[in-house]
Amino acid sequence: MGRMRRSRLEDIPGLGHHRRKQLLANFHSIDYIREASPQQLATVDGIGSQLAQQIYEYFHPSTAS
């Protein structure tokens, strides 16, 4: 089965190593990041509203316009 969900944050364009660490420091797990709203994601240092929206849409592709 290989690697299950190896930090899928790495697949999000524009989300570098430092920003991934910031997100995990704030939300503590990928699951919490996945459940966060774009507004919650945007409160993390270095994550602006545009990147927050990209992260949200990555985890919720059916809601992308």
ZINORJO-V153509 format. One line per field, one symbol per residue. ss: DSSP state (H for helix, E for strand, - for the rest). burial: # if it has 16 or more other ideal C-beta (glycine too) atoms within 10 Angstrom, else .. Layout:
BEGIN
ss = ???
burial = ???
END
This chain:
BEGIN
ss = -------HHHH-----HHHHHHHHHHH--HHHHHH--HHHH-------HHHHHHHHHHH-HHH--
burial = ........#..#..#...##.###.##..#..##.#.#.###.#..#...##.###.##......
END
